[in-house]
Amino acid sequence: MTKLVPNPNESAWKENLKVSFPLDLSYIPIGLACGILLHAAGFNTFNTILVSLLVFSGGAQFLIASMLTINSPLLTIVLMLFFLELRYALLGSSLSKYLHGQNTLFTFFFACSLNDENYAVNYLKFSTDKKWTPKDALQVEHFTLFFWTISNLVGSLIGSALTIDLTVVHFALTALFLYMIVMQLKDLLKVFIAFLAAGLAIFFLVLTKSTLGLVAATLVASFVGFMLDKYFRSRRHKTHKKSIFLKTFKNPAGTPKE
Amino acid sequence: MKWDAMQHFLLILLCFGVALAPRFIPLAFFRKRKIPKWFMEWMEFVPICLFTSLVVKDIFINQSYAFSISGQGPELIAAVLVIGIAYWTRSMLVSVMAGLAAVFLLTFVL
């Protein structure tokens, strides 16, 4: 029986490595892909390492690579990136309540290595594990950053040694986003909102002819989701029946561990 | 125009700036203030909408920002496959690897 009790002497960093490990592993193929694409776009190995450390965003780095290959001017790339990264304002705000009382320097480092995937892990840990501290969260970020950077470095080196079909490599990011969408689909309302976002994304992207369309689609679709959620909740209050839209799906892989 | 390493370096620094600002400013701002409840409820829907938009852009929108699915057969089929695998396994690694393998094989077949 003693084996089932978590060992309090086990160092926290090992625990945090365990938490971040599935993410670390999945960063390897994506990081490799990104390194290969950056190399194809003309980045040398040093710059590939630097961009992985400083920007640390699969989406952003894929975007830089693809815009460099179509010879976009510097300012356009930076502007596009700004709109792509704007979403972190929303992700960051939703994590901020867990960082109450942290100093500015800590917040700065936390912001530097925040990205979609470690956000998802940390948000889940913060909301389900009362013992999860900002320090643990930062360590998870750093583990993912480490694996990401090394994978990019190796990808850059592979890119200089081999020729690889880039369309296949590019799909790594799409697959990653698809996975993250599926993880968010907890009820029928979310499925509906995902479809709405898809439709709006096509509409706004074609309309604006820029990634600004992504921001517009996200803002509108998420706001509709918020309003519908409010509406179903208030109706439940009156009828004492839970709307089928808000019923939580069964998890096919069994009950979540957390 | 062919870029040199120094221009790439400058690009990275600028990208660092625009990537950091939206991550740091709200995080620092709301750290000391209470976030309104409606805002948090709204934020719950943001990730799913953003990821869906990004996937849609990758699969259905071409380089000149027009709707197009020509030549996207392998990606479309692989995307459906990834959704299924993600749903059943809940594993990021398995989902991504299966997706890559599927696109790789399907580009040969189609």
Boltz contact constraints between the chains, C-beta under 6 A:
constraints:
  - contact:
      token1: [A, 22]
      token2: [B, 92]
      max_distance: 6.0
  - contact:
      token1: [A, 25]
      token2: [B, 93]
      max_distance: 6.0
  - contact:
      token1: [A, 26]
      token2: [B, 92]
      max_distance: 6.0
  - contact:
      token1: [A, 26]
      token2: [B, 93]
      max_distance: 6.0
  - contact:
      token1: [A, 26]
      token2: [B, 96]
      max_distance: 6.0
  - contact:
      token1: [A, 29]
      token2: [B, 96]
      max_distance: 6.0
  - contact:
      token1: [A, 42]
      token2: [B, 3]
      max_distance: 6.0
  - contact:
      token1: [A, 43]
      token2: [B, 8]
      max_distance: 6.0
  - contact:
      token1: [A, 44]
      token2: [B, 5]
      max_distance: 6.0
  - contact:
      token1: [A, 47]
      token2: [B, 8]
      max_distance: 6.0
  - contact:
      token1: [A, 50]
      token2: [B, 12]
      max_distance: 6.0
  - contact:
      token1: [A, 51]
      token2: [B, 12]
      max_distance: 6.0
  - contact:
      token1: [A, 54]
      token2: [B, 16]
      max_distance: 6.0
  - contact:
      token1: [A, 55]
      token2: [B, 15]
      max_distance: 6.0
  - contact:
      token1: [A, 55]
      token2: [B, 16]
      max_distance: 6.0
  - contact:
      token1: [A, 55]
      token2: [B, 19]
      max_distance: 6.0
  - contact:
      token1: [A, 74]
      token2: [B, 11]
      max_distance: 6.0
  - contact:
      token1: [A, 78]
      token2: [B, 14]
      max_distance: 6.0
  - contact:
      token1: [A, 78]
      token2: [B, 18]
      max_distance: 6.0
  - contact:
      token1: [A, 81]
      token2: [B, 15]
      max_distance: 6.0
  - contact:
      token1: [A, 81]
      token2: [B, 18]
      max_distance: 6.0
  - contact:
      token1: [A, 82]
      token2: [B, 18]
      max_distance: 6.0
  - contact:
      token1: [A, 85]
      token2: [B, 19]
      max_distance: 6.0
  - contact:
      token1: [A, 85]
      token2: [B, 22]
      max_distance: 6.0
  - contact:
      token1: [A, 86]
      token2: [B, 22]
      max_distance: 6.0
  - contact:
      token1: [A, 87]
      token2: [B, 50]
      max_distance: 6.0
  - contact:
      token1: [A, 88]
      token2: [B, 22]
      max_distance: 6.0
  - contact:
      token1: [A, 88]
      token2: [B, 23]
      max_distance: 6.0
  - contact:
      token1: [A, 89]
      token2: [B, 22]
      max_distance: 6.0
  - contact:
      token1: [A, 89]
      token2: [B, 26]
      max_distance: 6.0
  - contact:
      token1: [A, 90]
      token2: [B, 43]
      max_distance: 6.0
  - contact:
      token1: [A, 90]
      token2: [B, 46]
      max_distance: 6.0
  - contact:
      token1: [A, 92]
      token2: [B, 23]
      max_distance: 6.0
  - contact:
      token1: [A, 92]
      token2: [B, 26]
      max_distance: 6.0
  - contact:
      token1: [A, 92]
      token2: [B, 27]
      max_distance: 6.0
  - contact:
      token1: [A, 93]
      token2: [B, 26]
      max_distance: 6.0
  - contact:
      token1: [A, 93]
      token2: [B, 30]
      max_distance: 6.0
  - contact:
      token1: [A, 94]
      token2: [B, 43]
      max_distance: 6.0
  - contact:
      token1: [A, 96]
      token2: [B, 27]
      max_distance: 6.0
  - contact:
      token1: [A, 96]
      token2: [B, 30]
      max_distance: 6.0
  - contact:
      token1: [A, 96]
      token2: [B, 31]
      max_distance: 6.0
  - contact:
      token1: [A, 97]
      token2: [B, 35]
      max_distance: 6.0
  - contact:
      token1: [A, 99]
      token2: [B, 31]
      max_distance: 6.0
  - contact:
      token1: [A, 107]
      token2: [B, 27]
      max_distance: 6.0
  - contact:
      token1: [A, 107]
      token2: [B, 28]
      max_distance: 6.0
  - contact:
      token1: [A, 111]
      token2: [B, 23]
      max_distance: 6.0
  - contact:
      token1: [A, 111]
      token2: [B, 24]
      max_distance: 6.0
  - contact:
      token1: [A, 111]
      token2: [B, 27]
      max_distance: 6.0
  - contact:
      token1: [A, 114]
      token2: [B, 23]
      max_distance: 6.0
  - contact:
      token1: [A, 168]
      token2: [B, 103]
      max_distance: 6.0
  - contact:
      token1: [A, 168]
      token2: [B, 104]
      max_distance: 6.0
  - contact:
      token1: [A, 171]
      token2: [B, 99]
      max_distance: 6.0
  - contact:
      token1: [A, 171]
      token2: [B, 103]
      max_distance: 6.0
  - contact:
      token1: [A, 172]
      token2: [B, 96]
      max_distance: 6.0
  - contact:
      token1: [A, 172]
      token2: [B, 100]
      max_distance: 6.0
  - contact:
      token1: [A, 174]
      token2: [B, 55]
      max_distance: 6.0
  - contact:
      token1: [A, 174]
      token2: [B, 58]
      max_distance: 6.0
  - contact:
      token1: [A, 175]
      token2: [B, 82]
      max_distance: 6.0
  - contact:
      token1: [A, 175]
      token2: [B, 96]
      max_distance: 6.0
  - contact:
      token1: [A, 175]
      token2: [B, 99]
      max_distance: 6.0
  - contact:
      token1: [A, 176]
      token2: [B, 96]
      max_distance: 6.0
  - contact:
      token1: [A, 177]
      token2: [B, 51]
      max_distance: 6.0
  - contact:
      token1: [A, 177]
      token2: [B, 54]
      max_distance: 6.0
  - contact:
      token1: [A, 177]
      token2: [B, 55]
      max_distance: 6.0
  - contact:
      token1: [A, 178]
      token2: [B, 55]
      max_distance: 6.0
  - contact:
      token1: [A, 178]
      token2: [B, 79]
      max_distance: 6.0
  - contact:
      token1: [A, 178]
      token2: [B, 82]
      max_distance: 6.0
  - contact:
      token1: [A, 178]
      token2: [B, 83]
      max_distance: 6.0
  - contact:
      token1: [A, 179]
      token2: [B, 86]
      max_distance: 6.0
  - contact:
      token1: [A, 179]
      token2: [B, 92]
      max_distance: 6.0
  - contact:
      token1: [A, 179]
      token2: [B, 95]
      max_distance: 6.0
  - contact:
      token1: [A, 180]
      token2: [B, 51]
      max_distance: 6.0
  - contact:
      token1: [A, 181]
      token2: [B, 48]
      max_distance: 6.0
  - contact:
      token1: [A, 181]
      token2: [B, 51]
      max_distance: 6.0
  - contact:
      token1: [A, 181]
      token2: [B, 52]
      max_distance: 6.0
  - contact:
      token1: [A, 182]
      token2: [B, 83]
      max_distance: 6.0
  - contact:
      token1: [A, 182]
      token2: [B, 86]
      max_distance: 6.0
  - contact:
      token1: [A, 182]
      token2: [B, 87]
      max_distance: 6.0
  - contact:
      token1: [A, 184]
      token2: [B, 47]
      max_distance: 6.0
  - contact:
      token1: [A, 184]
      token2: [B, 48]
      max_distance: 6.0
  - contact:
      token1: [A, 190]
      token2: [B, 48]
      max_distance: 6.0
  - contact:
      token1: [A, 193]
      token2: [B, 45]
      max_distance: 6.0
  - contact:
      token1: [A, 194]
      token2: [B, 48]
      max_distance: 6.0
  - contact:
      token1: [A, 194]
      token2: [B, 52]
      max_distance: 6.0
  - contact:
      token1: [A, 197]
      token2: [B, 49]
      max_distance: 6.0
  - contact:
      token1: [A, 197]
      token2: [B, 52]
      max_distance: 6.0
  - contact:
      token1: [A, 197]
      token2: [B, 53]
      max_distance: 6.0
  - contact:
      token1: [A, 198]
      token2: [B, 52]
      max_distance: 6.0
  - contact:
      token1: [A, 198]
      token2: [B, 56]
      max_distance: 6.0
  - contact:
      token1: [A, 201]
      token2: [B, 53]
      max_distance: 6.0
  - contact:
      token1: [A, 201]
      token2: [B, 56]
      max_distance: 6.0
  - contact:
      token1: [A, 202]
      token2: [B, 60]
      max_distance: 6.0
  - contact:
      token1: [A, 202]
      token2: [B, 67]
      max_distance: 6.0
  - contact:
      token1: [A, 205]
      token2: [B, 57]
      max_distance: 6.0
  - contact:
      token1: [A, 205]
      token2: [B, 61]
      max_distance: 6.0
  - contact:
      token1: [A, 205]
      token2: [B, 65]
      max_distance: 6.0
  - contact:
      token1: [A, 206]
      token2: [B, 67]
      max_distance: 6.0
  - contact:
      token1: [A, 209]
      token2: [B, 65]
      max_distance: 6.0
  - contact:
      token1: [A, 214]
      token2: [B, 53]
      max_distance: 6.0
  - contact:
      token1: [A, 217]
      token2: [B, 53]
      max_distance: 6.0
  - contact:
      token1: [A, 218]
      token2: [B, 49]
      max_distance: 6.0
  - contact:
      token1: [A, 218]
      token2: [B, 50]
      max_distance: 6.0
  - contact:
      token1: [A, 218]
      token2: [B, 53]
      max_distance: 6.0
  - contact:
      token1: [A, 221]
      token2: [B, 49]
      max_distance: 6.0
  - contact:
      token1: [A, 222]
      token2: [B, 45]
      max_distance: 6.0
  - contact:
      token1: [A, 222]
      token2: [B, 46]
      max_distance: 6.0
  - contact:
      token1: [A, 222]
      token2: [B, 49]
      max_distance: 6.0
  - contact:
      token1: [A, 225]
      token2: [B, 45]
      max_distance: 6.0
  - contact:
      token1: [A, 226]
      token2: [B, 41]
      max_distance: 6.0
  - contact:
      token1: [A, 226]
      token2: [B, 42]
      max_distance: 6.0
  - contact:
      token1: [A, 226]
      token2: [B, 45]
      max_distance: 6.0
  - contact:
      token1: [A, 252]
      token2: [B, 88]
      max_distance: 6.0
  - contact:
      token1: [A, 253]
      token2: [B, 90]
      max_distance: 6.0
